[in-house]
Every structure is written in C-alpha cells, then in structure tokens.
Amino acid sequence: MINIKNLHKSFGDLEVIKGIDLEIKKGEIVTIVGPSGSGKSTVLRCMNLLEVPTKGQIIFEGTDITDKKVNIDEVRQRIGMVFQNFNLFPNMTVLDNITLAPMRLKKLSREDANKKAEILLERVGLLDKKDSYPSQLSGGQKQRLSIARALINNPNILILDEPFASIDDQNRSIIIKTLNVIARTSLVIVVTHSNDRLENDTLIECVDGDFQIKEDKREFYKIMKVKIKVRKRYSFFNMIKKSLKTFRGNKIRYLLV
C-alpha cells in the first residue's frame, strides 16, 4: 500500500527526518508515538506531499509520489487526512463541510452527497448536528466531523495527526471505535503522544527523526503512562509555582500603592 524508502526532510540546517524506511500494507493500523518535535507530524505531511521530502521515495500503490510527473492532486483523493487543527470551513454547516469535496471533485449530486454524508455522520455520532456550524461544536465533535469529512471519498489510507488531543473520554472512546472499524477495510496511520491504543496496531516510536518498531507494546505503554503522569505532575507544580510568583508580585504592588 505505502512504502517509504530512505526518507529525509530538512528545514534549512535542521534535519528533522533522518533516513526512515517503512512499509505498511492494507488493513494495518499503525500508531506513531513520540514527544513533540520528534518528527511525527512531518512524516505524515510527507506522505501526501504537504511537505516535500529532501531525499527519498514514497511509493503509494505502486507510484512514487515524489516524482514530479505525478499528479499529486489525484493521489490525494485516495488519501484521507485529519489535521491537528481540524481545518473546517467556519461559514459552512457540518453537512456542507463534508459534501463540498465529493460534489466538486467527484461531481456527485447534492442528494447523493447528502445521503453519503449522513451515513458517515451517523457513524461518528453527529447526525443530529448536521445543520450546526463548527463554532457550535466541542473539540471532540470537531474531531469526529474531520474524520467523517476525510472518509467521504472512500480513501485507501486515513492519516490522523493527534486525533486524541484535548478531547474528553466519551469523544475519545467514539473515535477509537470508529478507527478500529475503518481499519478493517483501509490503512489507518495515527500520530499521537498519548497512550491511547487501537486494536492490533503496529506501534512505532519516533525518536529524533528515526523510527523504531516496538515489539513489546504492553511494556512500552506501561513506561509511557509513567512518563505522562510525571509530565502532568511537573506541569501542575510548575503552574502552582508560577501562580505563587504572580501572587507575590501583585501583593508587593498592592503594598506599594
């Protein structure tokens, strides 16, 4: 399905991706984990050429998409992308956000596009929100809408950048169940720094622009949970520390007044 060979990506003198090799087949779920700045999102953006690799090949369904002769817009119609910041159209309803692409690109009628969109909205639990606008949705609902929109053209690959970030447990559970169902027929690639797991996923850790496949997933997630707890505790104490500093500073100002 997708074969990445010796992938490099640099921004000026900074080399972000350092010679990654990866082969992923249809029906697989790949979870890429790693800290912020490790190169996870850059790899995803290279997979549909939103970022052009400095060196290497990305072979999608037998075609090297880094070849300048390839019509990348046609290729992207077979790749669904869910962005970290959603990229929804604020002036369009939930339904119109989904139907825009199939009506423009696939020349579907309004009626056929609406039927298809409503099936997807029901799948992600948002059918009752079809006439709402993105500003009226929660973060988790926007994420689910983004997934529905990415699925409207029946992509062979679904790529998701941080789909579990800043959402509550209920939305997280719905998204995980939805992705597990999608993975039965399509390739799903998820980038995350959380410890949320998908069924039968291939776990890859991105460390300083290099990929390491983790065989012992249970042990890795156990270590990751500890790291997340420590990080949260550190963030909490840091917040208290800053608040105390602010309070002391304000107290001195009040005394001077």
N, C-alpha and C positions, 0 to 999 in steps of 0.2 A: 504493500500500500504506500508506505513512505520510507525512503532510505536516505539517511543523512551521512554524507561522507566527508571527513576531514574539514568540518565547518569551523571557520574562523570569522570573527567580527571584531573590528576595532573602531573606536571613536577617537580619531587623532592618534596620539601615542598610547592611549589606553586600550589594551587588548581585553575585551570582555568575554569572548568565546574563544577557547583555545584548542581547536582541533577535535571537535566532537564527532564520533561515529555512532549511529543509532539506526536500527531497522525495526519498524513497527508494522504489524500485519493487521488486516481487517478483523474486527471482533475483539481486539485487545483494548484494555483500559490502561493507560499509562499515567501515573501520578508523579509529577516532578516537584520535589520539595527542595527547600534551601532558604537561607536567610536573604533578606532584601539586599539587592546589589550583587547577587551571585551570578546573574546572567540568565535566570529562568525565563523572564518575560521576553528578553531579547531573542532567545532561541525560538519562542513561539512566533514572534513577529517575523522572523526569518523564514518560517515555514510557509507563509503565504506572501513573502517578499514585501511586507510592510517595512522591513529593514532589509537592505541588500547586503548579503554576506561579502566580506572582504575576500574570502577564499573558500573553496569547497563546492560541493554539489548537494542539491536537494532534489531527489528523484521521487516524484509523486505519480503513482500509477503508470510507471514506465517512462515518464517525461521529466527531463531535467529542467526544472522551472527557473534555474539561474541562467539558462540560455536566453540571450536577448531576442531570439527569434520567436520565443514562446509568447502567446497572447495570455498574459497573466490575469487579465480580467475574466477570461473564460475559465481559467483554472480556479479562480477564487469562487466561482459559482458552485463549485463542488466542495468548498471548504467553509464550514460554519465557524464564525469567530465571535466569542463573547468577551467583550473588553472589560477591563477592570473598572472603568468609569461609565459603563453602560452604553454611552453614545446614542441615546434615544433622541427622537425628534420631539422637543417640548411642545410644539404647536400642533401635534397630531395626537389623535386618540390612541389608546392601546391597540385597537383593531387596525387602524391605519398605519401604525408603526410596523406591523407585521406584513400587511398586504402590499405595501409600496414596492418592495423588490420583485415579487412574482408578477405583479401587474406591469411593471416597467421592463423587466428582463425576460420573463417567460411569456409575456403577453397574455396572461390569464385574464378572464373577465372578472369584473367586480364580484359577481355572485360566486364564482368558483373560488376566488381568492379568499372571500369571507368565510366560506364553508371550511376551507382548509385551515384558516387561521383560528376559527372557533374550536376545531378539533384539538389543535395544539394548546389553545388557552385552557380548555377543559383538562387537558393532560397535566398542565402545570398549576392547575387550581386558580385560574384567573378569569374564567369565563364571565363572572359577574362584574368584572372591571373593564369589559371591552370598550365601553363608551367613556371611560375615565381618561384623564391626561396623566403623563408621567409625574407631574408635580403633586398629584393626589395619591401617589403610591409610596409605600415604605421602601427602604433599601432592598429588603428581601424580595418584595414584589417586583421591583425594577429588574432585579437579577433574573427572576423567573421569566419576566417578559423578554429579556435579552436572549434567554435560551430558546424560547418559543420562536422569536424572530430569526435566530440562527438556523432553526430546523425547517423553516418554511420551504426552502428549495431542495429539501432532501439531500443534505450534504453527505459525502462519503467519510468525511472527517469532521469532528466537532472539537474545536480548540477553545479552552476556557482559561482565562487569566484571573486567578484569585476569586473563584466563584463563591467561596465561603467567608470572604472578608466582611466584617461589620454587619452580620445578619444574625437574627435570633435563632434559637434551636428549632422552632417549628419550620421556618423557611429553609434552614439547613437540611432538615430531615426530608422535606419535599424535593429539594434539589438533588440530594444523594440518590433517592429512589428513582427520580426521573432519569438521571445519568446512567444508573445501572440498567434501566430498561433500554435506553438508547444504544448502549454498548453491545446489545445483542445483535444489532444489525450494522452498526457503524463503529469506526475507530474513535475513541474518546481520549483526548490528551488534556490533562488538568495540571495547571501550575498552582501551587499553594505553599504557604509557610505554616499552615495549621496542621493539626494531626487528624483531620477528617479523612476517613478511609472509604474507598469504593470497593465493591466486591471483585475479588480475583484480579486486582490491579498489579501491574508491574511497577515496582517502586524504584525511582531513580533520584539520587541526591545530586544536586548541582552545587559544586564547591569550587569557587574561584574560576568559573568558566569551563569546568570539566565535569563530565557525567560519571557517576558511579552507581551501578545497579546493585540494589540491596537484596541479598538473598534472604536474610533473617529479618523479615518485616516486623514481626512481633517485638523483637528486641530493639529494633530501630525506633519504633513508635513509642516504646516504653521510655527510651532515653529522651526522645523528642518531647514527651509530656513533661518530664522533669525540667527540661530546658525552658519550656513555655511557662511553667509555674514560677521558675526562678526569675524569668524575664518580667512576668506580671508583678511579682513581689517587688522587684527592683523598681519598676515603673511607679508602683504605688508609693513606695518610700520616697522616691525622687519627687513625686507630686507633693507629698506632705512637707518635704524639705523646702521646696520652692514656696509653698503656701506660708510656711513659718517665716521665711525670709521676707516675703511681701508684707506679712502682718507686722513684723518688727519694724520694717521700713516705714509703713503707714503710721505705726504708733509713735515713732520719733517725729514724723511730720506733724502729727496732731499735737504733740507736746510743744513743738516749736511755735505752732500757731497760738 
